């Protein structure tokens, strides 16, 4: 979760009034001020940093930080298991 917060801030910053250090796990990305373009940038940063290819729909299917972290962790686990 800390990595996701850092990547969100580096890629798109944070809207005023949004506290990424608060309880945001189940808050929709739109409510946090992250539109599709910001999420695309976040996805690109995640792919580069972790060496993983994310499915095009990963952000459409996982609308909260908790769901996104779980999806990314599952992808990373699949890569480790396959190696």
C-alpha positions as CSV (number, residue, x, y, z in Angstrom):
1,X,0.0,0.0,0.0
2,X,2.9,2.4,0.8
3,X,4.3,1.8,-2.7
4,X,0.9,2.5,-4.3
5,X,0.6,5.8,-2.4
6,X,4.1,6.9,-3.3
7,X,3.5,6.0,-7.0
8,X,0.1,7.8,-7.0
9,X,1.8,11.0,-5.6
10,X,4.8,10.8,-7.9
11,X,2.6,10.3,-11.0
12,X,-0.3,12.6,-10.4
13,X,0.0,14.3,-7.0
14,X,-3.0,14.5,-4.8
15,X,-6.0,16.8,-4.9
16,X,-6.3,19.3,-2.1
17,X,-8.3,17.9,0.8
18,X,-7.3,14.3,0.0
19,X,-5.3,12.6,2.7
20,X,-3.6,9.5,1.2
21,X,-2.4,8.7,4.7
22,X,-6.0,8.3,5.9
23,X,-8.2,5.3,5.5
24,X,-8.4,5.1,1.7
25,X,-8.2,1.4,1.1
26,X,-11.9,1.1,0.1
27,X,-12.3,4.6,-1.4
28,X,-13.0,4.7,-5.2
29,X,-10.1,6.3,-7.1
30,X,-12.4,8.9,-8.6
31,X,-13.3,10.1,-5.0
32,X,-9.6,10.4,-4.4
33,X,-9.3,12.6,-7.4
34,X,-7.6,10.1,-9.7
35,X,-9.2,10.1,-13.2
36,X,-8.3,7.7,-16.0
37,X,-5.3,9.6,-17.2
38,X,-3.7,9.7,-13.8
39,X,-4.4,6.0,-13.4
40,X,-2.8,5.2,-16.7
41,X,0.3,7.0,-15.6
42,X,0.2,5.1,-12.3
43,X,-0.1,1.8,-14.2
44,X,2.9,2.7,-16.3
45,X,5.0,3.5,-13.2
46,X,3.9,0.2,-11.6
47,X,4.8,-1.8,-14.7
48,X,8.3,-0.1,-14.9
49,X,9.1,-0.3,-11.2
50,X,8.0,-3.9,-10.6
51,X,8.7,-5.3,-14.0
52,X,5.1,-6.6,-14.5
53,X,2.7,-6.2,-17.4
54,X,-0.8,-5.2,-16.2
55,X,-3.9,-6.1,-18.0
56,X,-5.6,-3.2,-19.7
57,X,-8.6,-3.5,-17.5
58,X,-6.8,-3.7,-14.2
59,X,-7.9,-0.2,-13.2
60,X,-11.4,-0.6,-14.6
61,X,-11.9,-3.8,-12.7
62,X,-10.2,-2.6,-9.4
63,X,-11.6,0.8,-8.5
64,X,-10.2,1.0,-5.0
65,X,-6.6,0.9,-3.7
66,X,-7.3,-2.3,-1.8
67,X,-8.6,-4.1,-4.9
68,X,-5.8,-2.7,-7.1
69,X,-3.1,-3.8,-4.6
70,X,-4.6,-7.3,-4.4
71,X,-4.7,-7.6,-8.3
72,X,-1.1,-6.4,-8.6
73,X,0.0,-8.8,-5.8
74,X,-1.8,-11.7,-7.6
75,X,0.0,-10.8,-10.9
76,X,3.4,-10.7,-9.1
77,X,2.7,-14.0,-7.3
78,X,1.8,-15.5,-10.7
79,X,5.2,-14.4,-12.1
80,X,7.0,-15.8,-9.1
81,X,5.1,-19.1,-9.2
82,X,5.8,-19.4,-13.0
83,X,9.6,-18.9,-12.5
